[in-house]
Amino acid sequence: NQFPMPKVFKVWRDKAKAIEELKNGAERILGGSRFPVFLKSCHLTQGSSKGTIPVKSLAYLRDSWASIERWISYKWQYRSDDWERPWAADMNKLTDVLPPGLLVQGPFDIPDGP
């Protein structure tokens, strides 16, 4: 569809590997990206799940590591529940079986005109 998308630097399906690589290899993974970058819980699709957080810089990632690691652990086990929506029962069947995951995505670059 040729819609512009921010670069996805890495996707993890293993929580321990995500934590290890972000803690000890973020500089290698992000390879000179502009900031902020965004950590996203792949399996949390509703905005109300608050499944995305900005990372302002490598220093911010380092300095905030304890809270970021807690966020990753919490979101890894969290499952969406659109309880207030009419489609909740059907959507919960889908979101309940989505495997947890985490990705790191770069900022959106606004493309020049056509």
NORRA-V702738 format. One record per residue. PHI is phi as a letter, one per 30 degrees, with the letter a starting at -180 (999 if undefined). OMEGA is omega in whole degrees, -180 to 180 (NA if undefined). Layout:
BEGIN
[[PHI OMEGA] [PHI OMEGA]]
END
This chain:
BEGIN
[[999 177] [h 172] [d 178] [d -180] [b 173] [d 180] [d 171] [c -176] [d -176] [a 173] [b 177] [b 172] [c 179] [b -175] [d -178] [d 179] [d 178] [d -179] [d -180] [d -176] [d 177] [d -179] [d -172] [c -175] [b -176] [d -178] [d 178] [d -177] [d -174] [d 170] [h 176] [i 178] [d 167] [d 178] [c 8] [d 166] [c -174] [b 171] [c -177] [b 172] [d -173] [e -173] [c 180] [c -172] [c -180] [d 178] [e -179] [d 178] [d -179] [h -175] [c -180] [b 173] [b 177] [d 172] [c -171] [d -177] [a 174] [d 178] [d 178] [d 178] [e 179] [d -176] [d -178] [c -170] [e -177] [e -179] [d 178] [d 178] [d 176] [d 179] [d 179] [e -179] [d -180] [d -178] [d -180] [d -178] [c -177] [d 175] [b -180] [d 174] [b 180] [d -170] [e -176] [d -178] [c -179] [d -179] [c -174] [e -176] [d -180] [d -179] [d 179] [d 176] [d 179] [d -175] [d 178] [d -177] [c 175] [d 178] [d 179] [d 179] [a 179] [b 174] [b 173] [b -173] [b 180] [d 178] [d 179] [d 174] [c 179] [d -177] [d 173] [d -180] [e -176] [d NA]]
END
